[in-house]
Amino acid sequence: MRIIDFFLVFSQALTEPTYLNLAVLLRGAILASGSRTVTDCLRAAWPWVNKHFSVYENVLRRARINELKMARILFEHISRLLPDEAVIELIIDETVVRRYGPYVYGLSMHRDKTGSSRSENRMTPGNMWIVLAIGVKLPFLEKVAALPILSVNYISPKAGRRMRPGRRKHRTPCELAMILIRKAARWMPGRRFRVIGDAWYASHLMADLLNENSDICANGTLVSRFKWDARLHADPGGYSGFGRPRIIGERILNPRQVAGRRDPRWSESEIKWYGGKLKKFLLLSGEGLWYRCSQGATWVRWVIARDPLRKRSDEIFFTTDRALKPYEIVECYIRRWSIEVTFEETRKHLGLETMKNRTRNAVNRSAPFLLSLYSLIVVWFAIGNARSLTPSNAAPWYPKKHLTFSDLIANAKYDILGELYLPQADQSTSEFLLAPFPLNIVYGALFKKRKVA
């Protein structure tokens, strides 16, 4: 299956002219090697360009596009890669797309994760995107792949007052993440899912939304970091028969107090740590009702991970899933790192930070489209092209045992170029990855062809 044929499944969410224009921009976004502005995409895909360039520039800012329907179609194709009874892991995280200019929609100062450390915070101008992705383990990839499906632009209070003085109430990143999770939960009725997020999403509201007693997401659970001084209570017990039934029981020790006792019951376990390596940790776990005034009580299980050699500081995690064991909680949170890899590869191979648009619609569509393009390439390769391929080595001294996203996007480039020169070839383009034909010869032939015409 060619990638442009796979893109045909999104035509039901687009009008026919918009679909044809987006198909041209899709080819250009994959073939381009530098920035992903509209003009650079058209320059890379000029054999398919048959309209004025302004028509393609108006696609992002004026075209009628049902983004939610496209996200749902993408979600349905990703879910087919998972077993029917498996728990769907939804990874939530935020990333800052650096942008500059006084007229860019939603531009404000945000903390730069890549340039900051524990002792220093660096700020950068840009748009912050709250991204919801699905964690999928594919046989041709070494680690779990985080495939983005939904993204929303976070507008800071200062930027919101500057753009619209009378706009609606400001929403925090956690509140925006809860909106994305609710939308995804409606698409998977009857399926169990687990949301994994960092400390930004370790809120009582998120835990109250994702537990077995929730009215909205009863089939969802949460795994995140926990607070050392969290207010925990015991079970309230049965009804005494007098007054209002109790919500919580007696106050119990918080994680810091439990770890500071003289005889804490630590257990040693091997955990699949970052990089896929097994590492020994001392684990200390407990459970209780996490209570906050006016927000009710939610059952949680927390676990402290301690390095036996004390080279790392202690870390604490929690979950609302009663079926998870302590070591599974830590390993589940470690898999959250795959979305950071997705952000880095999208910047490197798809030019996430190279857009130059400024209007509201264009800004709100460009970054989500590039993030979804990452998922589109991986799903397309998994459905129709995942055969026993040999990874391409970047250098003789760098042997690769598994395929990477650079191999997948190279396969997509050869597939698109094959539309012009190999129309009768087999639909599978795996041979291109093993013996790719030189791009300078291809582009040279294209140039001569156009010059003669």
N, C-alpha and C positions, 0 to 999 in steps of 0.2 A: 504493500500500500504506500502510495506516495503521500508525502506530508500535506500537500495541497488538497489531496482527496480526503484526508482525515479532517482537514479544516472545514470541509463541507458540512460536517455535523452541526456547526454553529450557524449555518445559514438560516435556520428557523428563528433565530433571535435578531436577524438583520434584514434590511430590505435588500433587494437584488443589487442595486447600484453600490450600496455600502459594502456588501459582501465582496463584490469584484474589486473595489478600491482597497479594502482591507487585505485581500489576497495579494495584491501587489506590494503593499507595505509589509506584509508578512515575509514575502520573499526577500525584500530589501533588508529587513531587520535581521534575517538569518545570514545573508550574504555579506552585509557590511562588516568591515573589520575595525572601523573607528567609532565615531559617534553615531548615535541612532536618531539624529534629527530627520525630519521628513525629507529634506533635500538629499541627505546622505543615503537614505533608504531608496529614494528614487534613482540616485546615481548608481547604486549597486544593482537595482532591478530594472534598468532602463529597457532591456528587450521586451518587457511586459508592459511598459508604460505607453498608453495610447490616449491619454487625456492631458489637459493642461495641468501644470504642477499645482496650481491653486486649488484644483478639485481635491487632490490628495491632502493638501494642507487643511482643508475644511472638514476632513473626516473626523478628526478628534474633537474639534470645537463646535461642530454644527450638526453632524450626522445623527440620525435617530438610531441609537444602540441600546439594547436591553442588556445592561451589564450583569444584572442578577440572573437572567435566564442563561447567559453564556457561562457564568460561574457554576450554575447548577448542572449544565450539560458536562462541563469539565469534571465536576465532582462525581457524576454518575460514571464516567469512564474511569476515573481513578479508583472508585470503589470496586469496580470489576476486577482490579488487580489484587484485591484482598479476599481471603477466605470468607465464606458466608457467615461463619460463626465467630470470626475474629473480632476483637475489640478495636474499633477505629481510633487511632491516636491523632488528635488534633493538637498541633503545636501553635501557640500564639506568641508573637514577639513583635517588637517594633524596630524599625530601621530608619535612619535619617539619610535622605537623598539630598546631597549638597547642591544648593542652588544659590545664585547671586542675581541681584537686580532689584530695584525698588518696586517693580510692578508685577512681580511673580505672585500668583494667587496663593494665599496661606503661608507666605514666607515668614519665618521667625527664627530666633536663636534656639538651638537645642544642644544637648550634651552629645559630644562626639565620642562614641564608644571606642573606636579604633585608636584615637589619640589620647584618651583619658586613662587614668589608673586610679588606684585606691587613694593615693595621696594627692592627685591633681585632676581637676576637671577642666576639660577644654570644650569651649563652645564653638559651634559652627552654624552659619545660616543655611537653611534648607527647609524641606518638607518632611515631617515625620509621618511614617506610614505604619499603621497597625495591621499586621498581616496574619491571616489564619491559613495554616498549611496542614496537609495530611502527611503523616509519616508512613512511608511504604518501604518494605524490604524487598528489593528486586534481586533475582539470581545473578544478574550480570554486573551488579554494583557491590562494592565491598561493604558499604555501610548503609544505614537507613537514609533514604532520600526524602527531604521535606518538600512537598509539591504545593506551592501557594494556590489557593482557590479564591479567597476574598481579601480585599484590602480597602482600607478607609483612611482618608487624610485627616490627621489630627490638627485642629486649629487651636492655637494657644489663645488665652483670653485677650492678650494684648493685640494679637493679629486680628481676632474677631471684632474687637471694638474699632480697629482701624478700618476694616473693610466694610462692616455693617454696624453702625452704632446701635440699631434696634434689633439685632439678630436674636435668635432664640438662646435658650440657656446653654451655657458652656458644658461640654461633656469631657470627662477625664479619659485618659487612655484605657483605664479599666472598664469604664462604662461603654466605650466604643467596642472593646473586645467582647463584652457581654452581648451586645447587639449582633455581632458577627456570629457568635456561638449559637444564639437563638435561631438565626437564619439557617445555619448548617444543621441544627437539630431538627428543624422542620423537614429537611430533605432526607432524613434517615429514620423514619418511624420504625420502631421495633429493633433498631440496631443499637448496641451498646457502644459508647464512645468514652474516651478519656482525654481531657484537656491538660496539656503540659505547658506551664508558663514559668517565667522567672519571678523574682521578688516583686516586680511591678504589679503582678496579678495575684499576689498572695493576700487578697483582701477577704474580709468576712462576707461581703456581698457576693463575690465569686464563689466562695465555698458554699454559701447558702443556695446559690443557683444550681450547683452541680453536686447533688447528693441524692440518695435514694428516697428522701422525703420531699424533694422539690416538686412543686406543682407544674413547672414548665419543662425541666430537663431531668426527670427522674431516672432516665437511662444513662445519664452522664456523671462522671466523677472528675476530680481535680487532683493534680499533682503539682506541687510548687515548693518554694522555700517557705520556712516557717519563722515565727518570731520567738526569740529566746524567752521573752517575758510574757508570753501569751496567757490570757486569763482562762484557765481550765477548771472545769467542775466535774463532779461525779454524776452518775445517773440519779435522777430525782426519786426513783422508786415508785411504788404504787400510790394511788390517791388515798389521802388520809380521811376524807369524808367531810372536811371542814374547809370552807372558802374556795378560792381559786386554785386549780391544780398547779403544782410546782413545775417550772420549766427546767430548772437545774437543781443539782444537789449541792453537797458541801464543796467548798473550794479545795482543790488539790494542788500539788506542787507543779510549777511550770518546768519546762525542759532545763533551764539553767540551774534550778534548785535540785532537780533530780541528778544531773551530771555532777554537781558539787558535793553530793553525799559521800560518806566514807566508803561505802560498799556498793557502788552502782554495778548492776549486772550487765557487763559488756559481753557481747558474743562476737567471735571472729568469723568473717565471711570473705570469700573471694568475689569481687565485683568487677564487671566489665567496665573499665574506666575509659576516659577519653583516649581516642586512638585505637580502641578495640583491645587494649591490653588488660589482662587480669591483674588485679591489685588487691592485696589484703587490707581490710579495714576492720576496725572495732565498731560495732553497732550497738546503740542503746535506743530502745523504742519505748513508747508509752501511748496511751490513748485517753480521751476524755471529751467533754463537751466544751467546744470553743464558744465562749459567750461574749456578746457585746450588747450594751444597753440599746434598746429599741430595735435591734436587729436579730434577736433570737439566739438560739444555741444550735450549733452544728457539730455532729460527731466527727472527730478527726483522729488519725493515727500519725504520730510524729516519730522521726528517727534521726538520731545524731550519728554522723559518720566521722570517725577519728582515725587519723593515720597512726599506726603503731610506732613509727619512728619519729612522730611529732614534727615532721618537716612541713606539714600543711596545717593550717588552722582548722578547727572543727567546723563542720557544716551541718545544717539542720534542714530537714525536708518534712513535708506532711502530705497526706492524701485523705480524701473522703471515701475511698474505696476500701471496704472491709475485707475484700478478698486478697489484697496485695500484702505480701510479706515484707519485712523490713528491707532485705537486700533488693527486692524487686522495686521498691519505691525509689531507691537510689539509682538503680540502673535505668528506670523509666525516666527520671529527670535528666540523666546523662544523654539520653537520646534527643533531648531538646536542642543540643548543639548542632544538629543537622540543619536547622533553619539558618544558623549563622553561615554555614557553608553555602547554602543556597543564595544568601545575600551576596557573598563574596563572588561566587561564580557568575551571578547575574550582572554584577558590576564589571567583571573582567571580560566575559564573553558576549554579553548582550547590551553593554553600554548603559547601565541603569542611571548613571549620573551625567549623561551627556545631552539630555534634552534641553531645548532652548525655548519651549513654549511658555506662555505667561497667563493665558486666560483660564477661567475657572474650569470649563469642561475639558480643555486640553490637559491641564495639570492633573485633574482628577482621573483622567483616563490613561495617560501615557505610562506612568509607573505601574499601575495594575496590569496593563496589557503586557509589558515586558516581563513582569513576574509570572503572569499566566503563560507567556510564551515558553518560559523555562519548563513549566509543567507539561505544556503541549508537546514539546520535543521529547521529553522523557516518556510520556504515555504513548506517543506515536511509535517510538522505538521499541517499547515493551510489547506493544500489541502486534506489530507486523514485521519487525526487523531484528528481534532479539535472538540471534543464532549464536553458534559457537564461534565468536569472533576473537581475533587476536588483538589486544590493545596496541595502539601505536605508541612507540617509545619516543619520548621527547628528546632523549639523548642516549648514546650507548651506555653511559654509566648510570642511567636511571631506568632500570627495568620496572615495567608496570605489570602487575599480576591481574588487575581488574580494569574494566572499562571506567572511564571518567566522563564527565559532562563534555569535555573537550572532544572526546571521540564521538559522542552523540551528535553534537552540533556540526562536526565535520561530516558525519554521515548525512545530516540534513542538507548541508551545502551541496554535496555531490548529488543528492537526490533532486534538488531543485535545478541544478545545472543539467542533469540528465533529462529534464523535460525538453530541452532544446536539441540535444545531440543523441540521446538514446531513447527515443519515443517508443521503440518496439522492444526494448530490453525487458528483462524480468523485473517485476515490480519490486522485488527485494534489491536493495542497494548495498548489501553487505560486502560485495566484492570491491566497492569503491573504498571502503575503509582499509582493506588489506593492500590494495594497490591503487591509490588515488592518482588520477591523471593530473598533470601540473596545471595549476590555476593560471599561470602566465600564458600558457598555450591556449587555454580556453578563452580567456578574456581577449587575447590577441585575435583569435578567430572571430569572436563576436564583433570586435572593432572593424575588421576587414569586411564582415558581412554587412554591417550598417553603412560603411563607406561606399560600398558598391551600390546599395539600394538608393 
